[in-house]
Each structure stands twice: as structure tokens, then as C-alpha cells.
Amino acid sequence: MNEQLPGRPTSHSRVTLSRIMTAIDVNLYGTVHGGVLMKFVDDVAGASAARHSGGTAVTAAIDEIVFVEPVRVGDLVHAYAQVNWTGSSSMEVGVKVVAERWDVVPNEPVTVATAYLVFVAVDVSGHPRGVPPVLPENVEDERRFREALIRREHRLARRAAIQRARAEEEKAE
Ligand SMILES: CC(C)(COP(=O)(O)OP(=O)(O)OC[C@H]1O[C@@H](n2cnc3c(N)ncnc32)[C@H](O)[C@@H]1OP(=O)(O)O)[C@@H](O)C(=O)NCCC(=O)NCCS
């Protein structure tokens, strides 16, 4: 699907989104709601996928999201995204979220979340369209590419295992 498209370096897809967390972002415990960060992650990843693929891309799956540290009101939060891996029409986008604490000096950025999402590039009818292959530019990019393949293999293997288990259950009924 993407054989004819020239590749794009990883750096082309790098996007950063920043914002200060406010009182409307909090959960009952007074820290920032995980769902607020999930939307933030999806937004930055979507912008990265759109930039790499040169058009609309939709979230197909979230492979993993890990919340490492709580985020608080007043923190300046930055989300960094880049395309780690590309298939024919799908892309894995990696996201790292860091917070600068408003009340800590010096306010060294703290990693608060990491995530891996799968986006699919779509045409105006919503059908998958080809994406340019991503071209890793350094050893870190190459590591991310390899690890994205591991996540993909695990995702496909898990899906196949669940389908086999369901088929067995149906046969037994
Ligand atoms: C994502 C979507 C376009 C895929 O359409 P589809 O017809 O099922 O696509 P196909 O089966 O032909 O697969 C196309 C690609 O998507 C990938 N894909 C499809 N579903 C996937 C999933 N759940 N997880 C990861 N990858 C997925 C396939 O692996 C394939 O990748 P490749 O082209 O790189 O090999 C379609 O399922 C969709 O529109 N989903 C809703 C997306 C959306 O609205 N997201 C916003 C949240 S509301």
C-alpha cells in the first residue's frame, strides 16, 4: 500500500504540546484526572500521526498508557510524540509526558506518563490509506522501532489467542 511513498525521518513527526493544569482538570483526590492526560496524549499523538502521514489519521488502539507520577494543578505539562513504527496504513506513536512542578525549585521536568498508540491514516471516506515508511535517524529511534514491533507482535498474538479460546468455548457449548 505504501511502496510508492518516499520515507520520512522520525524527526518530521515530532510534536510537542504544552499546557498548565487547572482546577477543572482534577479528580476527587485533587490531582489531575487520568482521563485528562489520556486526551492530552491522544491529541499530541494524533497531531504526530497526521503530520507523518500528511493527512487525517484516527486512533485505532492504545497499546499501553502508564501513569508514573501524579500531576497537580499548576504543573506545566509537556507531551512529546513521535512516530516510532509504520505499517502499510498504521503507525505506532510513542508519547512521553513530563511535568514541571509549579511549587518546586529547581523544577526539573518529571516523567509522569508514557504511552503507545496505534493510528491509522484514512482517506475522506474513512478508509485506510498508505503511509510513508518512517526512517529511524539514530540508535534511540531504531530501538523504538524494534520495540514497537514487539508490541505489535504481542497485540496480534493476544488477539489470536483470545479468538482461539472463544472458538473453543463455542465448540464446547
Ligand atoms: C481504524 C480503522 C480505520 C481500521 O479500519 P479497517 O477497515 O478495520 O482496517 P483494516 O482491517 O484494513 O486494517 C488497516 C490497518 O489498521 C490496523 N488496525 C486495524 N484495527 C486495529 C486495531 N484495533 N489495533 C491496531 N491496528 C489496527 C491494521 O493492522 C492495518 O494496519 P496496516 O495497514 O499497517 O497493516 C477503523 O477500524 C476505524 O475507523 N475505527 C474507528 C477509529 C476512530 O474513530 N477513532 C477515534 C476514536 S472515537
The ligand as an SDF file (V2000), in Angstrom:
LIG
                    3D

 48 50  0  0  0  0  0  0  0  0999 V2000
   -9.0510    2.1530   12.3720 C   0  0  0  0  0  0  0  0  0  0  0  0
   -9.9400    1.8080   11.1690 C   0  0  0  0  0  0  0  0  0  0  0  0
   -9.8640    2.9070   10.1190 C   0  0  0  0  0  0  0  0  0  0  0  0
   -9.3880    0.4940   10.5750 C   0  0  0  0  0  0  0  0  0  0  0  0
  -10.2470    0.1700    9.5090 O   0  0  0  0  0  0  0  0  0  0  0  0
  -10.3230   -1.3500    8.9710 P   0  0  0  0  0  0  0  0  0  0  0  0
  -11.1470   -1.3690    7.7440 O   0  0  0  0  0  0  0  0  0  0  0  0
  -10.6360   -2.2520   10.0970 O   0  0  0  0  0  0  0  0  0  0  0  0
   -8.8330   -1.5540    8.5540 O   0  0  0  0  0  0  0  0  0  0  0  0
   -8.0510   -2.8530    8.1230 P   0  0  0  0  0  0  0  0  0  0  0  0
   -8.5260   -4.0940    8.8070 O   0  0  0  0  0  0  0  0  0  0  0  0
   -7.9580   -2.8480    6.6320 O   0  0  0  0  0  0  0  0  0  0  0  0
   -6.6120   -2.5110    8.7410 O   0  0  0  0  0  0  0  0  0  0  0  0
   -5.9380   -1.3200    8.3430 C   0  0  0  0  0  0  0  0  0  0  0  0
   -4.7720   -1.1260    9.2670 C   0  0  0  0  0  0  0  0  0  0  0  0
   -5.2630   -0.7900   10.5530 O   0  0  0  0  0  0  0  0  0  0  0  0
   -4.6760   -1.6430   11.5120 C   0  0  0  0  0  0  0  0  0  0  0  0
   -5.6610   -1.8500   12.5730 N   0  0  0  0  0  0  0  0  0  0  0  0
   -6.9860   -2.0290   12.4330 C   0  0  0  0  0  0  0  0  0  0  0  0
   -7.5430   -2.1900   13.6380 N   0  0  0  0  0  0  0  0  0  0  0  0
   -6.5570   -2.1150   14.5470 C   0  0  0  0  0  0  0  0  0  0  0  0
   -6.5050   -2.2080   15.9630 C   0  0  0  0  0  0  0  0  0  0  0  0
   -7.5810   -2.4200   16.7030 N   0  0  0  0  0  0  0  0  0  0  0  0
   -5.3200   -2.0780   16.5670 N   0  0  0  0  0  0  0  0  0  0  0  0
   -4.1900   -1.8480   15.8380 C   0  0  0  0  0  0  0  0  0  0  0  0
   -4.1710   -1.7510   14.4900 N   0  0  0  0  0  0  0  0  0  0  0  0
   -5.3460   -1.8810   13.8670 C   0  0  0  0  0  0  0  0  0  0  0  0
   -4.3520   -2.9150   10.7580 C   0  0  0  0  0  0  0  0  0  0  0  0
   -3.3270   -3.6600   11.4010 O   0  0  0  0  0  0  0  0  0  0  0  0
   -3.9010   -2.3540    9.4300 C   0  0  0  0  0  0  0  0  0  0  0  0
   -2.5610   -1.9090    9.5380 O   0  0  0  0  0  0  0  0  0  0  0  0
   -1.5600   -1.9240    8.2590 P   0  0  0  0  0  0  0  0  0  0  0  0
   -2.3070   -1.3200    7.0980 O   0  0  0  0  0  0  0  0  0  0  0  0
   -0.4240   -1.0610    8.6800 O   0  0  0  0  0  0  0  0  0  0  0  0
   -1.1890   -3.3480    8.0300 O   0  0  0  0  0  0  0  0  0  0  0  0
  -11.4240    1.5790   11.6060 C   0  0  0  0  0  0  0  0  0  0  0  0
  -11.4850    0.4910   12.4780 O   0  0  0  0  0  0  0  0  0  0  0  0
  -11.9990    2.8260   12.2710 C   0  0  0  0  0  0  0  0  0  0  0  0
  -12.3980    3.7630   11.6040 O   0  0  0  0  0  0  0  0  0  0  0  0
  -12.0800    2.7990   13.6140 N   0  0  0  0  0  0  0  0  0  0  0  0
  -12.6080    3.9300   14.3520 C   0  0  0  0  0  0  0  0  0  0  0  0
  -11.4730    4.9270   14.6040 C   0  0  0  0  0  0  0  0  0  0  0  0
  -11.9430    6.1360   15.3760 C   0  0  0  0  0  0  0  0  0  0  0  0
  -12.9880    6.6830   15.1170 O   0  0  0  0  0  0  0  0  0  0  0  0
  -11.1150    6.5290   16.3370 N   0  0  0  0  0  0  0  0  0  0  0  0
  -11.4060    7.6690   17.1680 C   0  0  0  0  0  0  0  0  0  0  0  0
  -11.9930    7.2310   18.4590 C   0  0  0  0  0  0  0  0  0  0  0  0
  -13.6840    7.6750   18.5760 S   0  0  0  0  0  0  0  0  0  0  0  0
  1  2  1  0
  2  3  1  0
  2  4  1  0
  2 36  1  0
  4  5  1  0
  5  6  1  0
  6  7  2  0
  6  8  1  0
  6  9  1  0
  9 10  1  0
 10 11  2  0
 10 12  1  0
 10 13  1  0
 13 14  1  0
 14 15  1  0
 15 16  1  0
 15 30  1  0
 16 17  1  0
 17 18  1  0
 17 28  1  0
 18 19  1  0
 18 27  1  0
 19 20  2  0
 20 21  1  0
 21 22  1  0
 21 27  2  0
 22 23  1  0
 22 24  2  0
 24 25  1  0
 25 26  2  0
 26 27  1  0
 28 29  1  0
 28 30  1  0
 30 31  1  0
 31 32  1  0
 32 33  2  0
 32 34  1  0
 32 35  1  0
 36 37  1  0
 36 38  1  0
 38 39  2  0
 38 40  1  0
 40 41  1  0
 41 42  1  0
 42 43  1  0
 43 44  2  0
 43 45  1  0
 45 46  1  0
 46 47  1  0
 47 48  1  0
M  END
$$$$
